Amino acid sequence: MHPQIRRNAPGSCPICGMTLEPVTPTGAAHANMELTHMTRRFWVALALTVPVFLLEMGSHIPTLGLQRIVALQTSIWIQFALSTPVVLWAGWPFFQRAWASLVHRSLNMFSLIALGNRSGLWLQSRSHLLAPAFPG
């Protein structure tokens, strides 16, 4: 993305945070560690997100009777406990790159993703933990 950035090793662009690509591609296949890490983060985040989705959406279907199985306040705490690692751990690479783009005053998609994730967690924690009577 920034042709003036040249490195002799893999890494991230110090301006925007994007992964640096080789100037001259080689035919040899190499392991993409970024893809491996992001894939693992995706599957862990998905495993933690499915129960949150079922708890929240299941409470809107009266025939499931989920409100009788899990109390509303307990459901809120379970959702908070499961969604916090999704935002903070699975989204950590986005937060790192957003910080780098903020430091270099070069806002990009990483900044937008990090802002959306962080504000979602902030709103959830404010509404569910500080004002539990507030309809979430």
MODELLER restraints for C-alpha pairs under 7 A, 6 or more apart:
rsr = mdl.restraints
at = mdl.atoms
rsr.add(forms.Gaussian(group=physical.xy_distance, feature=features.Distance(at['CA:5:A'], at['CA:13:A']), mean=6.97, stdev=0.5))
rsr.add(forms.Gaussian(group=physical.xy_distance, feature=features.Distance(at['CA:10:A'], at['CA:20:A']), mean=6.27, stdev=0.5))
rsr.add(forms.Gaussian(group=physical.xy_distance, feature=features.Distance(at['CA:11:A'], at['CA:19:A']), mean=5.98, stdev=0.5))
rsr.add(forms.Gaussian(group=physical.xy_distance, feature=features.Distance(at['CA:11:A'], at['CA:20:A']), mean=5.76, stdev=0.5))
rsr.add(forms.Gaussian(group=physical.xy_distance, feature=features.Distance(at['CA:12:A'], at['CA:18:A']), mean=5.44, stdev=0.5))
rsr.add(forms.Gaussian(group=physical.xy_distance, feature=features.Distance(at['CA:12:A'], at['CA:19:A']), mean=4.44, stdev=0.5))
rsr.add(forms.Gaussian(group=physical.xy_distance, feature=features.Distance(at['CA:12:A'], at['CA:20:A']), mean=5.39, stdev=0.5))
rsr.add(forms.Gaussian(group=physical.xy_distance, feature=features.Distance(at['CA:13:A'], at['CA:19:A']), mean=6.17, stdev=0.5))
rsr.add(forms.Gaussian(group=physical.xy_distance, feature=features.Distance(at['CA:13:A'], at['CA:20:A']), mean=5.96, stdev=0.5))
rsr.add(forms.Gaussian(group=physical.xy_distance, feature=features.Distance(at['CA:14:A'], at['CA:100:A']), mean=6.75, stdev=0.5))
rsr.add(forms.Gaussian(group=physical.xy_distance, feature=features.Distance(at['CA:15:A'], at['CA:100:A']), mean=6.85, stdev=0.5))
rsr.add(forms.Gaussian(group=physical.xy_distance, feature=features.Distance(at['CA:15:A'], at['CA:101:A']), mean=6.00, stdev=0.5))
rsr.add(forms.Gaussian(group=physical.xy_distance, feature=features.Distance(at['CA:15:A'], at['CA:104:A']), mean=5.72, stdev=0.5))
rsr.add(forms.Gaussian(group=physical.xy_distance, feature=features.Distance(at['CA:15:A'], at['CA:106:A']), mean=6.61, stdev=0.5))
rsr.add(forms.Gaussian(group=physical.xy_distance, feature=features.Distance(at['CA:16:A'], at['CA:100:A']), mean=6.76, stdev=0.5))
rsr.add(forms.Gaussian(group=physical.xy_distance, feature=features.Distance(at['CA:16:A'], at['CA:101:A']), mean=5.00, stdev=0.5))
rsr.add(forms.Gaussian(group=physical.xy_distance, feature=features.Distance(at['CA:16:A'], at['CA:106:A']), mean=6.21, stdev=0.5))
rsr.add(forms.Gaussian(group=physical.xy_distance, feature=features.Distance(at['CA:16:A'], at['CA:108:A']), mean=6.97, stdev=0.5))
rsr.add(forms.Gaussian(group=physical.xy_distance, feature=features.Distance(at['CA:17:A'], at['CA:97:A']), mean=4.84, stdev=0.5))
rsr.add(forms.Gaussian(group=physical.xy_distance, feature=features.Distance(at['CA:17:A'], at['CA:100:A']), mean=6.31, stdev=0.5))
rsr.add(forms.Gaussian(group=physical.xy_distance, feature=features.Distance(at['CA:17:A'], at['CA:101:A']), mean=6.50, stdev=0.5))
rsr.add(forms.Gaussian(group=physical.xy_distance, feature=features.Distance(at['CA:41:A'], at['CA:90:A']), mean=5.09, stdev=0.5))
rsr.add(forms.Gaussian(group=physical.xy_distance, feature=features.Distance(at['CA:42:A'], at['CA:90:A']), mean=6.89, stdev=0.5))
rsr.add(forms.Gaussian(group=physical.xy_distance, feature=features.Distance(at['CA:45:A'], at['CA:86:A']), mean=5.09, stdev=0.5))
rsr.add(forms.Gaussian(group=physical.xy_distance, feature=features.Distance(at['CA:45:A'], at['CA:90:A']), mean=6.24, stdev=0.5))
rsr.add(forms.Gaussian(group=physical.xy_distance, feature=features.Distance(at['CA:48:A'], at['CA:82:A']), mean=5.66, stdev=0.5))
rsr.add(forms.Gaussian(group=physical.xy_distance, feature=features.Distance(at['CA:48:A'], at['CA:83:A']), mean=6.85, stdev=0.5))
rsr.add(forms.Gaussian(group=physical.xy_distance, feature=features.Distance(at['CA:48:A'], at['CA:86:A']), mean=6.98, stdev=0.5))
rsr.add(forms.Gaussian(group=physical.xy_distance, feature=features.Distance(at['CA:49:A'], at['CA:83:A']), mean=6.65, stdev=0.5))
rsr.add(forms.Gaussian(group=physical.xy_distance, feature=features.Distance(at['CA:52:A'], at['CA:79:A']), mean=5.15, stdev=0.5))
rsr.add(forms.Gaussian(group=physical.xy_distance, feature=features.Distance(at['CA:52:A'], at['CA:82:A']), mean=6.89, stdev=0.5))
rsr.add(forms.Gaussian(group=physical.xy_distance, feature=features.Distance(at['CA:55:A'], at['CA:75:A']), mean=6.58, stdev=0.5))
rsr.add(forms.Gaussian(group=physical.xy_distance, feature=features.Distance(at['CA:58:A'], at['CA:64:A']), mean=6.82, stdev=0.5))
rsr.add(forms.Gaussian(group=physical.xy_distance, feature=features.Distance(at['CA:58:A'], at['CA:66:A']), mean=6.27, stdev=0.5))
rsr.add(forms.Gaussian(group=physical.xy_distance, feature=features.Distance(at['CA:59:A'], at['CA:66:A']), mean=5.55, stdev=0.5))
rsr.add(forms.Gaussian(group=physical.xy_distance, feature=features.Distance(at['CA:59:A'], at['CA:67:A']), mean=6.01, stdev=0.5))
rsr.add(forms.Gaussian(group=physical.xy_distance, feature=features.Distance(at['CA:76:A'], at['CA:128:A']), mean=6.69, stdev=0.5))
rsr.add(forms.Gaussian(group=physical.xy_distance, feature=features.Distance(at['CA:87:A'], at['CA:117:A']), mean=6.26, stdev=0.5))
rsr.add(forms.Gaussian(group=physical.xy_distance, feature=features.Distance(at['CA:94:A'], at['CA:110:A']), mean=5.46, stdev=0.5))
rsr.add(forms.Gaussian(group=physical.xy_distance, feature=features.Distance(at['CA:94:A'], at['CA:113:A']), mean=6.84, stdev=0.5))
rsr.add(forms.Gaussian(group=physical.xy_distance, feature=features.Distance(at['CA:94:A'], at['CA:114:A']), mean=5.80, stdev=0.5))
rsr.add(forms.Gaussian(group=physical.xy_distance, feature=features.Distance(at['CA:95:A'], at['CA:114:A']), mean=5.33, stdev=0.5))
rsr.add(forms.Gaussian(group=physical.xy_distance, feature=features.Distance(at['CA:97:A'], at['CA:110:A']), mean=6.08, stdev=0.5))
rsr.add(forms.Gaussian(group=physical.xy_distance, feature=features.Distance(at['CA:98:A'], at['CA:110:A']), mean=4.90, stdev=0.5))
rsr.add(forms.Gaussian(group=physical.xy_distance, feature=features.Distance(at['CA:98:A'], at['CA:111:A']), mean=4.30, stdev=0.5))
rsr.add(forms.Gaussian(group=physical.xy_distance, feature=features.Distance(at['CA:98:A'], at['CA:114:A']), mean=6.38, stdev=0.5))
rsr.add(forms.Gaussian(group=physical.xy_distance, feature=features.Distance(at['CA:101:A'], at['CA:107:A']), mean=5.29, stdev=0.5))
rsr.add(forms.Gaussian(group=physical.xy_distance, feature=features.Distance(at['CA:101:A'], at['CA:108:A']), mean=6.93, stdev=0.5))
rsr.add(forms.Gaussian(group=physical.xy_distance, feature=features.Distance(at['CA:127:A'], at['CA:134:A']), mean=6.36, stdev=0.5))
rsr.add(forms.Gaussian(group=physical.xy_distance, feature=features.Distance(at['CA:127:A'], at['CA:136:A']), mean=6.62, stdev=0.5))
rsr.add(forms.Gaussian(group=physical.xy_distance, feature=features.Distance(at['CA:128:A'], at['CA:136:A']), mean=6.81, stdev=0.5))
